[in-house]
Amino acid sequence: MITIKTEELATDLAFLQLAEDDQLAELGYHYGNIKLRSTRDMGPIDESTDVLIMNWADCLLDRDDVLRQRVCLAVVGPSVRASKDLLREALRHAGESLLAVADSRPPIIAVTIAKPHLRQSVGGHLVTIGFDVFSAAVFSAA
């Protein structure tokens, strides 16, 4: 039996959930332009191309054997600057996909909208929304 550290696994599985989402792909977001960032890696993002950003906070032990990681989704690039509808649709589909991740990607236990509700708007338009990803602190694979 192999014991796996789940912090990185949960991050990778959430990324795969979005990267494999057909509706996001139709909007132009896929493996090549979904970027992971962490509090330890906050370098600049090239906004000359369309990018869906997953900004991950440090992992915390939420309760016995459950980890909580906060992720904020943001979309940047020329397409969303030209179309606020695309911005809303991309964030909506990414959020829906992320909320569904617990159904199919163990060791993720649940994904919820962040409390307090993280939602940032600029000029009346939604630009980011936060989620909490809960996973088992220890995951064993055969």
Secondary structure, DSSP 8 states (H G I E B T S, - for coil): -EEEEHHHHHHHHHHHHHHT-HHHHHHT-SGGGEEEEETTB-----TTS-EEEEEE---EEEETTEEEEEEEEEEESHHHHH-HHHHHHHHHHHHHHHHTGGGTSTTEEEEEE-SS--EEEETTEEEEEEEEEEEESEEEE-
